[in-house]
């Protein structure tokens, strides 16, 4: 499936027109929407990182004696994921 440069140019012009229309109607709402979308895009990465921390903490807790304060750290990471 080959897409022509003319179709891509037409698509970009349509997107530009739509974005300018949204911007003209409410610039603050447009900025807020962009910020929300960026945060929503970063949330899965944060959950992935917290899961890595959780796995590392559980692995470390299994290697150390039972009186290690790892359990509270595990609970705090689980609270961050919730």
SULSULDA-V173527 format. One record per helix or strand of 2 or more residues. SS is the DSSP state (~ for helix, > for strand). FROM is the first residue (numbers start at 1). TO is the last residue. If there is no record, write none. Layout:
# SULSULDA-V173527
ss=SS from=FROM to=TO
ss=SS from=FROM to=TO
This chain:
# SULSULDA-V173527
ss=~ from=5 to=25
ss=~ from=27 to=63
ss=~ from=70 to=81
